[in-house]
Amino acid sequence: MLAVVLSSPGEFALQDVAVPQPGAAEVLLRVKASTICGTDQKIFAGQFPGTKFPHIPGHEFSGEVVERGAGVQHVAVADRVGVEIHVGCGGCPRCLEGLYQLCLNYGRPETGHAHIGFTVPGGLAEYVAVPARAVHKLPEGLNWDAGAFTDNIGIALYAIERGRLKAGERVIVVGSGTFGALASQVARSLGAAEVVLLGTRMERLERLNAMADLVTTDASKAGQADLVVEFAGTSEGARTAIQLARRGGRVVLGGSTGPGRELSGIDLSTIVRGHLEISGSLANPYGISARGLQLMARGAVDVKPLITHQFPLSQFANAWDTFVERRDGAIRVMLHP
């Protein structure tokens, strides 16, 4: 099969490799759609200690079940599925709370842990074997491209739920990438009275105009909000989010998943005297993506404007450059094996 193979940090090539065989409690998928995201740049650069080389990346994808391992019951051959990439060991204290993304056995496959596309092979290939616990059947009406957002919609939904959004509240989302766009739509679908999407690239905001009541690059026009969700992934984005929360408001920081960004320039009294609640939000707990897919299926969340480019997997190098260089306003670059 054709696959993107990272031989070492910064070095990758398309290679012909063997089709994996599903183990017990795994399924073999024929990948139908797979995207590139900003986290891939960190993986390709070798910034995740759990990634061992050579490695097949890819953590946003959908596919068709073509084979089941022993013991798999909840999906069948020919099922259309999306993939939730955090698979916890299932037995540690965090997994028992459902927080598989915080598994205390991270990076230890012998315990049952898998972070698909990070610590185990991912979906930038024609086939991939994944733990059956990771897959969710795609609702009717969702195509393969939409299915590739299975993990993303879970991340966005979890961030909004971490912020305990109440119907009728005002929400500001900082960061106009994929997760900001999804979070804005999720907030609307869960009853926010008004949603503001704040970004730094006007050409991108114009594309996402229908996803919020106001899209702007000017923080002074955003006002203040009951809930502010940050998906910018920058120190400036985090500072802005804190400054935009009303007194007694709530802030969820979800963008800076990699090391190297520090929060400075915030007077602590802004938090203390403002009586703010500030939460981190990492990825998505087990199963939340299934609920996110239902929001997509009923049209409350639209991912089509986020897919800016399409390539066959055989043109991965061109697709990679398109994403990294943000050619023609690239947001999500979709690969079709």
N, C-alpha and C positions, 0 to 999 in steps of 0.2 A: 504494500500500500504506500501511497505518497504521504509524507509527513514533514512538518517543519521540525528540524532537530537542532537544538542548541548544543554545540560541542563544547563551548566554554563561554564565559561572559563576553557578550558582544559579538560572538561568532555563531552564525546560523546558516543553514542551507536546507533546501528541499532534498529529501533522500527517500529511497525506496527501502522500506523496512517491513518486517514481518507483521502480519495482522495478529493482534493480541488475542489470547484465549481467555474467556471469562472464567474466573475461579468461582468457588462456592459463594453464593450471595451476591454475585456480580451479574451484570448484563453487558453484552457486546452491542455497541451502537454503530450504525452507519451514519456518520456525521452528515447532516444536511445543511447546516448553517453555523458559522462560527465567526466571532468578531474579534477585533483588536481593541484593547482599551489602554488607558494610561498606566495601569498597573503592569501590563506586559512590558513596558519600557523598563520598569524596575526589575522584573524577572529576567529580562534579556541582559540587563547590566550586572546580574549576579548579586542584587541587593537583599535577596531573601535567603537566610541561612539554611532553610529547609530544602532548598532546591539543589539537587545533585545532578551533575553533568556526566554524560549527555542527557538531554531532557527534551521531551515533547511538550511545549506549552499549550495554552488555550484554555480559558476558563469561562467563556460565555458562548454556549453552543446548544444546539438541539439536534435530535437524531431519531432514527428509527431502530427499534429493538430488533436485532437479527438473531440473537442467541441468548438463552438464559442459563445461568449457572444453577447448580443444585440448590434447592430450597427457595428459589425466587417465585413468589406467588402473585404479587400485586400488579405486575405488568406482564404482558404476553408478547410473543413474537409479533411483529408488525405494528405494535403500539407506537404512537408518536409521542415523544417525551422531550421535556426540557430538563436541564441539569442544575441542581443546587450544589455548590462546590465544596461546602464544608461538611465532612462526614466525621463525626466524633467517634471516640472509642466506645461510647455508650455506657461506660461504667464509672468514670471519674465523677467527682462532685459537680463539676460544671455541666457535664453531659447529662447527669441526672436531673439537672435543672432545665434541660432543653437547650442550654447554651453551647451547642456543638462548636461554634466558632471560637470558644474559649477553652477547648479541650486541653486538659492538663497533660495529655500524651501526644501533643502536637509533634508531627514528624516521625512518629513511631508506627509504621504500618503493621508491625507484628501485634499491636494492640487493637487493630481495627481502624485506626485513625487514617484519614486521607484528606488532603487539601488538593482537589483536582486541578491540574494545571500548574500547581506550585510544588508539591512534594511527590506527586504521582503524575503519570502522563495525562495530558489534556487533549482538547478537541481540535487543535490545528493539525488534523490528520483525517484520512478517509474513514478510519475506524478507531474506536477507543473503548476499552473495557473499564467500567466504573462500578462502584458499589451500588447495588439496586436501591439502597436507601436514598441515594442521591437524585433519583429521577422522579419526575412528576408528569403524569399524562397531560398532554396539551388539550385544553377545552376545544370543542368544536368552534370553528371560525378563526382560530389562530393558526397562521401559517408558520413555516419553518423559521423565517426571519424573526417573527415575533417571539417564537419559542426560545430563540437565542438570548432573550432578555430575562429568562426565568430567574437567574440569580440576581440580576440587577433590580428587578421589581421587588424582590424580597428585601434587598438592602434599603431601598427607598421607603418601603412600607414600614420597615422596622424603625427607621429613624423618626418617622412621623409618630409612630406609636410610642417610642421612647419619650417623645415630647408631650405625650398625653393630650393630644389635640382634642378640644371640645368643639362641638358644633357652634357656629357663630363667631369663632375667634378669628383674629387677623394673623396671617402668617407671612413671614418673609423668608425666602430661600436665597441663600448666598452661594453663587456658583452656577453658571449656565451651561455646564456640561451635561452628560447623560443623566447623572444622578440628580442634579438640580432640577432638570426638566421632568424627570419621573416624580420626584418628591413634590413638585408644584402640583402636578395632576392628582397625585394621591391625596394631598391636603384638600384639594377641591372636592374630590369624590367622597371624603369623609366629613364634609360639612363646613369647611372653613368659609367664613363670610367674604373674605378677600384674601387673595394671594398675590404677593409681589415677588418677581424673579429678578434678582440683582446680579449682574455680571459685568465683565470687563470688555467683551467683544460685541459691539453693536450688530455686526453682520450675523453673528450667531443668535443674538436675541431677536432679531427680526424674523429669523426662521422659526423661533419658538414662541412667537407673539401670542398664539392662541392658547398657550399652556398656562397663562396666568392673567390676572386682571390688569396688571401693570408689569411691563418689562422695562428695565432701565439700567444704565451704567452709573447713574448718579445716586449715591447713597442718601444724599439730602432729600431726594424726592421719594425715598422709600418710606419715610416716617418711622414709627415704632410699631412693634407687634407683640402680641401675647406669646407667640412662639416664633423663634428664629432657628432655622436649620441651615447648617453650613456644609456645603459639599465642594467648596473651592479648592481645598487641599493646600492652602497657603496660610502663612502667619497673618498676612493682611486680612484674608478672608475671615479668620477666626476673630481677630480684633474687631472687625466691622460687625460681625454677628453679635458679639457681646454688647457693643455700643448701640445696636438697634433694638435691643430688648427693652420693653417698658419696665417700669419698676414693678417688681414682683413677677416678672416674666420668666420664660424658660428658653434655654439655648441648648441645642443639640449640635455637637461638633462631630462630623462624620467623614471629613475629607482627607485628613492627614494620616493615612494608614501606614506610611513609611517613615523611617527616621529622618532627622535632619532639619525639622522645622520647629522653631521655638516660639512661644508666645511671650512677647515683651511689649512694653509700651501701654499696658493697661493698668490704671490706678486700681488697686485692689478695693478701694472704697466704692468703685463703680459696681462691683459685685456684691460687697457686703451691704452698703447702704441702699443699693438697688434691690436687695433681697432676691437676687437672681438664683435660679436653679440651672446649673450647667452640667450637661451629661455628655459623655463620649458614646458613640454608637459605632460598633465594629460589626460589619457584615450583617449576617442574618441568622437567627436561631433556626433550629430544625423545623421545617414544615411551613414557615411563613410564606415562602415563595408560592405555594399552592394557592393561598388566599390572594396573593398579588396577581396571579394568572387569571383569577376570576374577575378582578377589576379590569384587566385588559380585555377579557372575553366579552364583557358587557359594554365596552367602548368608553369606560371612564378614564382609561389611560391609553394614549395613542403613541406608539413607538415609531411609526413610519417617518415622521420628520427627522428623527435622529439618525436614520440610515442614509448617509450621504453618498456612499460609494459602494459598488459591488465588483468583486473580482472572483475568478476561479482560483482555487488553491494553488494551481500551477503558476499563478502570477503573484505569489506572496511577496516577493521582494518589492514589486511596484506598490502593492497594497501597503506594505510596511512604511515605505517612504512617504506615501500619501498621508498616512496617519501621523507619523512623527513630524512631518513638515507642515501639517494642517493645510494641505493643498485644497483649494476651493472650499474652505470652511469645513473641512472634515470633522465629523463628530464620531460616528461609528462607521467603521469600514467593515463590510460584510464579506466573508469568504465562503465560497461554495465548493466543497470538495467534489 
